[in-house]
Amino acid sequence: MSKRPSYAPPPTPAPATQMPSTPGFVGYNPYSHLAYNNYRLGGNPGTNSRVTEIS
């Protein structure tokens, strides 16, 4: 029982590089989830909706 069978290798942990560290990361722009709402409203993707209302 001390030796592991060759047909059952120990499970390898998934590399952390595959999992994004930033929540809401879509794959190409980690800030797209922040500008998505304003972008749908017709504003610039980089501006905040509050700044648009004030200006």
mmCIF file as Biopython writes it, N, C-alpha, C and O atoms, coordinates in Angstrom:
data_model
#
loop_
_atom_site.group_PDB
_atom_site.id
_atom_site.type_symbol
_atom_site.label_atom_id
_atom_site.label_alt_id
_atom_site.label_comp_id
_atom_site.label_asym_id
_atom_site.label_entity_id
_atom_site.label_seq_id
_atom_site.pdbx_PDB_ins_code
_atom_site.Cartn_x
_atom_site.Cartn_y
_atom_site.Cartn_z
_atom_site.occupancy
_atom_site.B_iso_or_equiv
_atom_site.auth_seq_id
_atom_site.auth_asym_id
_atom_site.pdbx_PDB_model_num
ATOM 1   N N  . MET A ? 1  ? 0.827   -1.212 0.000   1.0 0.0 1  A 1 
ATOM 2   C CA . MET A ? 1  ? 0.000   0.000  0.000   1.0 0.0 1  A 1 
ATOM 3   C C  . MET A ? 1  ? 0.864   1.267  0.000   1.0 0.0 1  A 1 
ATOM 4   O O  . MET A ? 1  ? 0.349   2.376  -0.137  1.0 0.0 1  A 1 
ATOM 5   N N  . SER A ? 2  ? 2.153   1.095  0.152   1.0 0.0 2  A 1 
ATOM 6   C CA . SER A ? 2  ? 3.018   2.265  0.193   1.0 0.0 2  A 1 
ATOM 7   C C  . SER A ? 2  ? 3.243   2.840  -1.197  1.0 0.0 2  A 1 
ATOM 8   O O  . SER A ? 2  ? 3.446   4.045  -1.353  1.0 0.0 2  A 1 
ATOM 9   N N  . LYS A ? 3  ? 3.207   1.969  -2.212  1.0 0.0 3  A 1 
ATOM 10  C CA . LYS A ? 3  ? 3.417   2.444  -3.579  1.0 0.0 3  A 1 
ATOM 11  C C  . LYS A ? 3  ? 2.079   2.718  -4.259  1.0 0.0 3  A 1 
ATOM 12  O O  . LYS A ? 3  ? 1.135   1.941  -4.119  1.0 0.0 3  A 1 
ATOM 13  N N  . ARG A ? 4  ? 2.004   3.810  -4.987  1.0 0.0 4  A 1 
ATOM 14  C CA . ARG A ? 4  ? 0.776   4.135  -5.705  1.0 0.0 4  A 1 
ATOM 15  C C  . ARG A ? 4  ? 0.752   3.397  -7.034  1.0 0.0 4  A 1 
ATOM 16  O O  . ARG A ? 4  ? 1.783   3.289  -7.698  1.0 0.0 4  A 1 
ATOM 17  N N  . PRO A ? 5  ? -0.406  2.888  -7.431  1.0 0.0 5  A 1 
ATOM 18  C CA . PRO A ? 5  ? -0.516  2.168  -8.710  1.0 0.0 5  A 1 
ATOM 19  C C  . PRO A ? 5  ? -0.221  3.094  -9.881  1.0 0.0 5  A 1 
ATOM 20  O O  . PRO A ? 5  ? -0.517  4.288  -9.822  1.0 0.0 5  A 1 
ATOM 21  N N  . SER A ? 6  ? 0.356   2.556  -10.933 1.0 0.0 6  A 1 
ATOM 22  C CA . SER A ? 6  ? 0.751   3.373  -12.073 1.0 0.0 6  A 1 
ATOM 23  C C  . SER A ? 6  ? -0.466  3.882  -12.839 1.0 0.0 6  A 1 
ATOM 24  O O  . SER A ? 6  ? -0.379  4.895  -13.533 1.0 0.0 6  A 1 
ATOM 25  N N  . TYR A ? 7  ? -1.593  3.195  -12.722 1.0 0.0 7  A 1 
ATOM 26  C CA . TYR A ? 7  ? -2.783  3.604  -13.475 1.0 0.0 7  A 1 
ATOM 27  C C  . TYR A ? 7  ? -3.577  4.670  -12.734 1.0 0.0 7  A 1 
ATOM 28  O O  . TYR A ? 7  ? -4.562  5.188  -13.261 1.0 0.0 7  A 1 
ATOM 29  N N  . ALA A ? 8  ? -3.156  5.003  -11.513 1.0 0.0 8  A 1 
ATOM 30  C CA . ALA A ? 8  ? -3.856  6.033  -10.745 1.0 0.0 8  A 1 
ATOM 31  C C  . ALA A ? 8  ? -2.852  7.049  -10.205 1.0 0.0 8  A 1 
ATOM 32  O O  . ALA A ? 8  ? -2.485  6.999  -9.031  1.0 0.0 8  A 1 
ATOM 33  N N  . PRO A ? 9  ? -2.414  7.961  -11.052 1.0 0.0 9  A 1 
ATOM 34  C CA . PRO A ? 9  ? -1.463  8.987  -10.602 1.0 0.0 9  A 1 
ATOM 35  C C  . PRO A ? 9  ? -2.150  9.963  -9.652  1.0 0.0 9  A 1 
ATOM 36  O O  . PRO A ? 9  ? -3.365  10.140 -9.737  1.0 0.0 9  A 1 
ATOM 37  N N  . PRO A ? 10 ? -1.412  10.594 -8.761  1.0 0.0 10 A 1 
ATOM 38  C CA . PRO A ? 10 ? -2.006  11.573 -7.840  1.0 0.0 10 A 1 
ATOM 39  C C  . PRO A ? 10 ? -2.587  12.748 -8.611  1.0 0.0 10 A 1 
ATOM 40  O O  . PRO A ? 10 ? -1.992  13.191 -9.593  1.0 0.0 10 A 1 
ATOM 41  N N  . PRO A ? 11 ? -3.725  13.256 -8.191  1.0 0.0 11 A 1 
ATOM 42  C CA . PRO A ? 11 ? -4.360  14.380 -8.900  1.0 0.0 11 A 1 
ATOM 43  C C  . PRO A ? 11 ? -3.495  15.630 -8.824  1.0 0.0 11 A 1 
ATOM 44  O O  . PRO A ? 11 ? -3.016  16.004 -7.754  1.0 0.0 11 A 1 
ATOM 45  N N  . THR A ? 12 ? -3.306  16.255 -9.948  1.0 0.0 12 A 1 
ATOM 46  C CA . THR A ? 12 ? -2.490  17.473 -9.970  1.0 0.0 12 A 1 
ATOM 47  C C  . THR A ? 12 ? -3.386  18.697 -9.778  1.0 0.0 12 A 1 
ATOM 48  O O  . THR A ? 12 ? -4.428  18.798 -10.425 1.0 0.0 12 A 1 
ATOM 49  N N  . PRO A ? 13 ? -3.006  19.615 -8.915  1.0 0.0 13 A 1 
ATOM 50  C CA . PRO A ? 13 ? -3.809  20.829 -8.697  1.0 0.0 13 A 1 
ATOM 51  C C  . PRO A ? 13 ? -3.810  21.714 -9.935  1.0 0.0 13 A 1 
ATOM 52  O O  . PRO A ? 13 ? -2.813  21.797 -10.653 1.0 0.0 13 A 1 
ATOM 53  N N  . ALA A ? 14 ? -4.929  22.368 -10.176 1.0 0.0 14 A 1 
ATOM 54  C CA . ALA A ? 14 ? -5.035  23.242 -11.344 1.0 0.0 14 A 1 
ATOM 55  C C  . ALA A ? 14 ? -4.124  24.454 -11.156 1.0 0.0 14 A 1 
ATOM 56  O O  . ALA A ? 14 ? -4.085  25.030 -10.069 1.0 0.0 14 A 1 
ATOM 57  N N  . PRO A ? 15 ? -3.399  24.845 -12.190 1.0 0.0 15 A 1 
ATOM 58  C CA . PRO A ? 15 ? -2.515  26.018 -12.090 1.0 0.0 15 A 1 
ATOM 59  C C  . PRO A ? 15 ? -3.322  27.288 -11.850 1.0 0.0 15 A 1 
ATOM 60  O O  . PRO A ? 15 ? -4.394  27.469 -12.427 1.0 0.0 15 A 1 
ATOM 61  N N  . ALA A ? 16 ? -2.813  28.148 -11.012 1.0 0.0 16 A 1 
ATOM 62  C CA . ALA A ? 16 ? -3.546  29.369 -10.662 1.0 0.0 16 A 1 
ATOM 63  C C  . ALA A ? 16 ? -3.513  30.381 -11.798 1.0 0.0 16 A 1 
ATOM 64  O O  . ALA A ? 16 ? -4.229  31.382 -11.768 1.0 0.0 16 A 1 
ATOM 65  N N  . THR A ? 17 ? -2.677  30.116 -12.804 1.0 0.0 17 A 1 
ATOM 66  C CA . THR A ? 17 ? -2.552  31.079 -13.890 1.0 0.0 17 A 1 
ATOM 67  C C  . THR A ? 17 ? -3.788  31.058 -14.778 1.0 0.0 17 A 1 
ATOM 68  O O  . THR A ? 17 ? -4.056  32.029 -15.485 1.0 0.0 17 A 1 
ATOM 69  N N  . GLN A ? 18 ? -4.540  29.968 -14.749 1.0 0.0 18 A 1 
ATOM 70  C CA . GLN A ? 18 ? -5.729  29.879 -15.591 1.0 0.0 18 A 1 
ATOM 71  C C  . GLN A ? 18 ? -6.898  30.650 -14.986 1.0 0.0 18 A 1 
ATOM 72  O O  . GLN A ? 18 ? -7.818  31.048 -15.701 1.0 0.0 18 A 1 
ATOM 73  N N  . MET A ? 19 ? -6.864  30.863 -13.672 1.0 0.0 19 A 1 
ATOM 74  C CA . MET A ? 19 ? -7.964  31.565 -13.014 1.0 0.0 19 A 1 
ATOM 75  C C  . MET A ? 19 ? -7.615  33.043 -12.859 1.0 0.0 19 A 1 
ATOM 76  O O  . MET A ? 19 ? -6.571  33.375 -12.297 1.0 0.0 19 A 1 
ATOM 77  N N  . PRO A ? 20 ? -8.470  33.927 -13.348 1.0 0.0 20 A 1 
ATOM 78  C CA . PRO A ? 20 ? -8.209  35.367 -13.220 1.0 0.0 20 A 1 
ATOM 79  C C  . PRO A ? 20 ? -8.298  35.809 -11.768 1.0 0.0 20 A 1 
ATOM 80  O O  . PRO A ? 20 ? -9.183  35.364 -11.038 1.0 0.0 20 A 1 
ATOM 81  N N  . SER A ? 21 ? -7.407  36.663 -11.351 1.0 0.0 21 A 1 
ATOM 82  C CA . SER A ? 21 ? -7.396  37.122 -9.970  1.0 0.0 21 A 1 
ATOM 83  C C  . SER A ? 21 ? -8.388  38.267 -9.771  1.0 0.0 21 A 1 
ATOM 84  O O  . SER A ? 21 ? -8.749  38.589 -8.638  1.0 0.0 21 A 1 
ATOM 85  N N  . THR A ? 22 ? -8.827  38.878 -10.865 1.0 0.0 22 A 1 
ATOM 86  C CA . THR A ? 22 ? -9.755  40.002 -10.761 1.0 0.0 22 A 1 
ATOM 87  C C  . THR A ? 22 ? -11.185 39.539 -11.011 1.0 0.0 22 A 1 
ATOM 88  O O  . THR A ? 22 ? -11.464 38.988 -12.075 1.0 0.0 22 A 1 
ATOM 89  N N  . PRO A ? 23 ? -12.096 39.743 -10.069 1.0 0.0 23 A 1 
ATOM 90  C CA . PRO A ? 23 ? -13.498 39.349 -10.280 1.0 0.0 23 A 1 
ATOM 91  C C  . PRO A ? 23 ? -14.136 40.173 -11.390 1.0 0.0 23 A 1 
ATOM 92  O O  . PRO A ? 23 ? -13.940 41.387 -11.448 1.0 0.0 23 A 1 
ATOM 93  N N  . GLY A ? 24 ? -14.887 39.536 -12.260 1.0 0.0 24 A 1 
ATOM 94  C CA . GLY A ? 24 ? -15.509 40.251 -13.360 1.0 0.0 24 A 1 
ATOM 95  C C  . GLY A ? 24 ? -14.626 40.306 -14.587 1.0 0.0 24 A 1 
ATOM 96  O O  . GLY A ? 24 ? -14.959 40.991 -15.555 1.0 0.0 24 A 1 
ATOM 97  N N  . PHE A ? 25 ? -13.527 39.612 -14.570 1.0 0.0 25 A 1 
ATOM 98  C CA . PHE A ? 25 ? -12.614 39.614 -15.707 1.0 0.0 25 A 1 
ATOM 99  C C  . PHE A ? 25 ? -13.252 38.863 -16.866 1.0 0.0 25 A 1 
ATOM 100 O O  . PHE A ? 25 ? -13.665 37.715 -16.708 1.0 0.0 25 A 1 
ATOM 101 N N  . VAL A ? 26 ? -13.336 39.501 -18.033 1.0 0.0 26 A 1 
ATOM 102 C CA . VAL A ? 26 ? -14.021 38.903 -19.168 1.0 0.0 26 A 1 
ATOM 103 C C  . VAL A ? 26 ? -13.045 38.278 -20.154 1.0 0.0 26 A 1 
ATOM 104 O O  . VAL A ? 26 ? -13.467 37.545 -21.049 1.0 0.0 26 A 1 
ATOM 105 N N  . GLY A ? 27 ? -11.760 38.548 -20.015 1.0 0.0 27 A 1 
ATOM 106 C CA . GLY A ? 27 ? -10.792 37.897 -20.886 1.0 0.0 27 A 1 
ATOM 107 C C  . GLY A ? 27 ? -9.934  38.876 -21.672 1.0 0.0 27 A 1 
ATOM 108 O O  . GLY A ? 27 ? -8.828  38.518 -22.075 1.0 0.0 27 A 1 
ATOM 109 N N  . TYR A ? 28 ? -10.399 40.093 -21.903 1.0 0.0 28 A 1 
ATOM 110 C CA . TYR A ? 28 ? -9.588  41.047 -22.671 1.0 0.0 28 A 1 
ATOM 111 C C  . TYR A ? 28 ? -9.543  42.412 -21.999 1.0 0.0 28 A 1 
ATOM 112 O O  . TYR A ? 28 ? -8.569  43.147 -22.165 1.0 0.0 28 A 1 
ATOM 113 N N  . ASN A ? 29 ? -10.567 42.759 -21.251 1.0 0.0 29 A 1 
ATOM 114 C CA . ASN A ? 29 ? -10.575 44.050 -20.571 1.0 0.0 29 A 1 
ATOM 115 C C  . ASN A ? 29 ? -11.197 43.885 -19.187 1.0 0.0 29 A 1 
ATOM 116 O O  . ASN A ? 29 ? -12.414 43.732 -19.074 1.0 0.0 29 A 1 
ATOM 117 N N  . PRO A ? 30 ? -10.384 43.912 -18.137 1.0 0.0 30 A 1 
ATOM 118 C CA . PRO A ? 30 ? -10.896 43.691 -16.780 1.0 0.0 30 A 1 
ATOM 119 C C  . PRO A ? 30 ? -11.814 44.813 -16.306 1.0 0.0 30 A 1 
ATOM 120 O O  . PRO A ? 30 ? -12.515 44.659 -15.306 1.0 0.0 30 A 1 
ATOM 121 N N  . TYR A ? 31 ? -11.814 45.946 -17.019 1.0 0.0 31 A 1 
ATOM 122 C CA . TYR A ? 31 ? -12.645 47.069 -16.606 1.0 0.0 31 A 1 
ATOM 123 C C  . TYR A ? 31 ? -13.916 47.181 -17.440 1.0 0.0 31 A 1 
ATOM 124 O O  . TYR A ? 31 ? -14.680 48.134 -17.283 1.0 0.0 31 A 1 
ATOM 125 N N  . SER A ? 32 ? -14.147 46.212 -18.326 1.0 0.0 32 A 1 
ATOM 126 C CA . SER A ? 32 ? -15.306 46.310 -19.206 1.0 0.0 32 A 1 
ATOM 127 C C  . SER A ? 32 ? -16.602 46.165 -18.414 1.0 0.0 32 A 1 
ATOM 128 O O  . SER A ? 32 ? -17.632 46.708 -18.814 1.0 0.0 32 A 1 
ATOM 129 N N  . HIS A ? 33 ? -16.564 45.436 -17.291 1.0 0.0 33 A 1 
ATOM 130 C CA . HIS A ? 33 ? -17.783 45.261 -16.511 1.0 0.0 33 A 1 
ATOM 131 C C  . HIS A ? 33 ? -18.159 46.549 -15.794 1.0 0.0 33 A 1 
ATOM 132 O O  . HIS A ? 33 ? -19.308 46.730 -15.390 1.0 0.0 33 A 1 
ATOM 133 N N  . LEU A ? 34 ? -17.175 47.457 -15.636 1.0 0.0 34 A 1 
ATOM 134 C CA . LEU A ? 34 ? -17.463 48.734 -14.994 1.0 0.0 34 A 1 
ATOM 135 C C  . LEU A ? 34 ? -18.041 49.733 -15.990 1.0 0.0 34 A 1 
ATOM 136 O O  . LEU A ? 34 ? -18.861 50.575 -15.623 1.0 0.0 34 A 1 
ATOM 137 N N  . ALA A ? 35 ? -17.618 49.642 -17.239 1.0 0.0 35 A 1 
ATOM 138 C CA . ALA A ? 35 ? -18.051 50.604 -18.242 1.0 0.0 35 A 1 
ATOM 139 C C  . ALA A ? 35 ? -19.173 50.050 -19.111 1.0 0.0 35 A 1 
ATOM 140 O O  . ALA A ? 35 ? -19.635 50.725 -20.031 1.0 0.0 35 A 1 
ATOM 141 N N  . TYR A ? 36 ? -19.613 48.828 -18.827 1.0 0.0 36 A 1 
ATOM 142 C CA . TYR A ? 36 ? -20.628 48.207 -19.677 1.0 0.0 36 A 1 
ATOM 143 C C  . TYR A ? 36 ? -21.956 48.949 -19.578 1.0 0.0 36 A 1 
ATOM 144 O O  . TYR A ? 36 ? -22.618 49.172 -20.591 1.0 0.0 36 A 1 
ATOM 145 N N  . ASN A ? 37 ? -22.349 49.332 -18.362 1.0 0.0 37 A 1 
ATOM 146 C CA . ASN A ? 37 ? -23.629 49.999 -18.181 1.0 0.0 37 A 1 
ATOM 147 C C  . ASN A ? 37 ? -23.636 51.348 -18.882 1.0 0.0 37 A 1 
ATOM 148 O O  . ASN A ? 37 ? -24.596 51.683 -19.575 1.0 0.0 37 A 1 
ATOM 149 N N  . ASN A ? 38 ? -22.579 52.118 -18.707 1.0 0.0 38 A 1 
ATOM 150 C CA . ASN A ? 38 ? -22.506 53.432 -19.339 1.0 0.0 38 A 1 
ATOM 151 C C  . ASN A ? 38 ? -22.366 53.295 -20.851 1.0 0.0 38 A 1 
ATOM 152 O O  . ASN A ? 38 ? -22.851 54.139 -21.605 1.0 0.0 38 A 1 
ATOM 153 N N  . TYR A ? 39 ? -21.706 52.239 -21.285 1.0 0.0 39 A 1 
ATOM 154 C CA . TYR A ? 39 ? -21.545 52.018 -22.725 1.0 0.0 39 A 1 
ATOM 155 C C  . TYR A ? 39 ? -22.890 51.714 -23.358 1.0 0.0 39 A 1 
ATOM 156 O O  . TYR A ? 39 ? -23.155 52.146 -24.480 1.0 0.0 39 A 1 
ATOM 157 N N  . ARG A ? 40 ? -23.745 50.978 -22.657 1.0 0.0 40 A 1 
ATOM 158 C CA . ARG A ? 40 ? -25.072 50.660 -23.173 1.0 0.0 40 A 1 
ATOM 159 C C  . ARG A ? 40 ? -25.943 51.911 -23.230 1.0 0.0 40 A 1 
ATOM 160 O O  . ARG A ? 40 ? -26.842 52.013 -24.065 1.0 0.0 40 A 1 
ATOM 161 N N  . LEU A ? 41 ? -25.671 52.856 -22.341 1.0 0.0 41 A 1 
ATOM 162 C CA . LEU A ? 41 ? -26.458 54.084 -22.318 1.0 0.0 41 A 1 
ATOM 163 C C  . LEU A ? 41 ? -26.015 55.055 -23.407 1.0 0.0 41 A 1 
ATOM 164 O O  . LEU A ? 41 ? -26.682 56.062 -23.645 1.0 0.0 41 A 1 
ATOM 165 N N  . GLY A ? 42 ? -24.912 54.767 -24.060 1.0 0.0 42 A 1 
ATOM 166 C CA . GLY A ? 42 ? -24.457 55.613 -25.149 1.0 0.0 42 A 1 
ATOM 167 C C  . GLY A ? 42 ? -23.303 56.511 -24.752 1.0 0.0 42 A 1 
ATOM 168 O O  . GLY A ? 42 ? -22.848 57.319 -25.562 1.0 0.0 42 A 1 
ATOM 169 N N  . GLY A ? 43 ? -22.815 56.389 -23.518 1.0 0.0 43 A 1 
ATOM 170 C CA . GLY A ? 43 ? -21.697 57.212 -23.077 1.0 0.0 43 A 1 
ATOM 171 C C  . GLY A ? 43 ? -20.378 56.592 -23.475 1.0 0.0 43 A 1 
ATOM 172 O O  . GLY A ? 43 ? -20.341 55.517 -24.072 1.0 0.0 43 A 1 
ATOM 173 N N  . ASN A ? 44 ? -19.293 57.273 -23.143 1.0 0.0 44 A 1 
ATOM 174 C CA . ASN A ? 44 ? -17.972 56.733 -23.447 1.0 0.0 44 A 1 
ATOM 175 C C  . ASN A ? 44 ? -17.660 55.570 -22.506 1.0 0.0 44 A 1 
ATOM 176 O O  . ASN A ? 44 ? -18.017 55.618 -21.329 1.0 0.0 44 A 1 
ATOM 177 N N  . PRO A ? 45 ? -16.996 54.525 -23.011 1.0 0.0 45 A 1 
ATOM 178 C CA . PRO A ? 45 ? -16.702 53.350 -22.182 1.0 0.0 45 A 1 
ATOM 179 C C  . PRO A ? 45 ? -15.816 53.680 -20.985 1.0 0.0 45 A 1 
ATOM 180 O O  . PRO A ? 45 ? -15.823 52.931 -20.008 1.0 0.0 45 A 1 
ATOM 181 N N  . GLY A ? 46 ? -15.063 54.760 -21.023 1.0 0.0 46 A 1 
ATOM 182 C CA . GLY A ? 46 ? -14.126 55.074 -19.955 1.0 0.0 46 A 1 
ATOM 183 C C  . GLY A ? 46 ? -14.670 56.063 -18.950 1.0 0.0 46 A 1 
ATOM 184 O O  . GLY A ? 46 ? -14.026 56.311 -17.931 1.0 0.0 46 A 1 
ATOM 185 N N  . THR A ? 47 ? -15.838 56.639 -19.201 1.0 0.0 47 A 1 
ATOM 186 C CA . THR A ? 47 ? -16.379 57.646 -18.291 1.0 0.0 47 A 1 
ATOM 187 C C  . THR A ? 47 ? -17.401 57.031 -17.356 1.0 0.0 47 A 1 
ATOM 188 O O  . THR A ? 47 ? -18.029 56.023 -17.679 1.0 0.0 47 A 1 
ATOM 189 N N  . ASN A ? 48 ? -17.562 57.641 -16.203 1.0 0.0 48 A 1 
ATOM 190 C CA . ASN A ? 48 ? -18.520 57.143 -15.228 1.0 0.0 48 A 1 
ATOM 191 C C  . ASN A ? 48 ? -19.883 57.783 -15.480 1.0 0.0 48 A 1 
ATOM 192 O O  . ASN A ? 48 ? -19.967 58.905 -15.980 1.0 0.0 48 A 1 
ATOM 193 N N  . SER A ? 49 ? -20.949 57.063 -15.129 1.0 0.0 49 A 1 
ATOM 194 C CA . SER A ? 49 ? -22.292 57.582 -15.383 1.0 0.0 49 A 1 
ATOM 195 C C  . SER A ? 49 ? -22.557 58.829 -14.537 1.0 0.0 49 A 1 
ATOM 196 O O  . SER A ? 49 ? -23.287 59.724 -14.964 1.0 0.0 49 A 1 
ATOM 197 N N  . ARG A ? 50 ? -21.964 58.891 -13.333 1.0 0.0 50 A 1 
ATOM 198 C CA . ARG A ? 50 ? -22.165 60.062 -12.476 1.0 0.0 50 A 1 
ATOM 199 C C  . ARG A ? 50 ? -21.486 61.291 -13.073 1.0 0.0 50 A 1 
ATOM 200 O O  . ARG A ? 50 ? -22.038 62.390 -13.027 1.0 0.0 50 A 1 
ATOM 201 N N  . VAL A ? 51 ? -20.314 61.111 -13.625 1.0 0.0 51 A 1 
ATOM 202 C CA . VAL A ? 51 ? -19.603 62.227 -14.241 1.0 0.0 51 A 1 
ATOM 203 C C  . VAL A ? 51 ? -20.371 62.724 -15.454 1.0 0.0 51 A 1 
ATOM 204 O O  . VAL A ? 51 ? -20.377 63.919 -15.748 1.0 0.0 51 A 1 
ATOM 205 N N  . THR A ? 52 ? -21.023 61.797 -16.159 1.0 0.0 52 A 1 
ATOM 206 C CA . THR A ? 52 ? -21.793 62.189 -17.336 1.0 0.0 52 A 1 
ATOM 207 C C  . THR A ? 52 ? -23.007 63.023 -16.924 1.0 0.0 52 A 1 
ATOM 208 O O  . THR A ? 52 ? -23.384 63.959 -17.629 1.0 0.0 52 A 1 
ATOM 209 N N  . GLU A ? 53 ? -23.620 62.686 -15.787 1.0 0.0 53 A 1 
ATOM 210 C CA . GLU A ? 53 ? -24.796 63.429 -15.339 1.0 0.0 53 A 1 
ATOM 211 C C  . GLU A ? 53 ? -24.407 64.835 -14.887 1.0 0.0 53 A 1 
ATOM 212 O O  . GLU A ? 53 ? -25.144 65.790 -15.135 1.0 0.0 53 A 1 
ATOM 213 N N  . ILE A ? 54 ? -23.267 64.969 -14.234 1.0 0.0 54 A 1 
ATOM 214 C CA . ILE A ? 54 ? -22.838 66.276 -13.742 1.0 0.0 54 A 1 
ATOM 215 C C  . ILE A ? 54 ? -22.423 67.175 -14.901 1.0 0.0 54 A 1 
ATOM 216 O O  . ILE A ? 54 ? -22.783 68.351 -14.942 1.0 0.0 54 A 1 
ATOM 217 N N  . SER A ? 55 ? -21.685 66.632 -15.814 1.0 0.0 55 A 1 
ATOM 218 C CA . SER A ? 55 ? -21.213 67.434 -16.932 1.0 0.0 55 A 1 
ATOM 219 C C  . SER A ? 55 ? -22.277 67.466 -18.029 1.0 0.0 55 A 1 
ATOM 220 O O  . SER A ? 55 ? -22.074 68.095 -19.068 1.0 0.0 55 A 1 
#
